[in-house]
Amino acid sequence: MTKAEIVKEIAGETGLDRASVLVTVEKFMDCVKDSLANGENVYLRGFGSFIVKTRSQKTARNISKNTVIIIPEHKIPAFKPAKVFMDQVK
C-alpha cells in the first residue's frame, strides 16, 4: 500500500478532502522522523513503537581489495509492532 492509497482510503472513510488528509499524514511522518532523529522513541498504543536501535561496531571485509574494514557503531530506526498488531497479522 502506498502513501497515496492510504490517503485515498482515509479520505473515503472520514469524508475529509484528500489534500487535508495528505497534509496530516505527511506531518505525522515528519513528527516521527524528527523524534527519532533527536533520539526519542515514538509509542503508539495498540499499533507499535518506532525506536532507535544502536548497531555495535563490527569488522567486515572488502573482497575486491582483500582488506579488513571497521564499521563503526551507528544508530538505525526500527519498528516494533504491538502484541495486538502482531495477533491481527497472524
Buried (B, 14 or more C-beta within 10 A) or exposed (E): EEEEEEBBEBBEEEEEEEEEBBEEBEEEEEEBEEBBEEEEEBEEEEEBBBBBEEEEEEEEEEEEEEEEEEEEEEEEBEEEBBEEBEEEEE
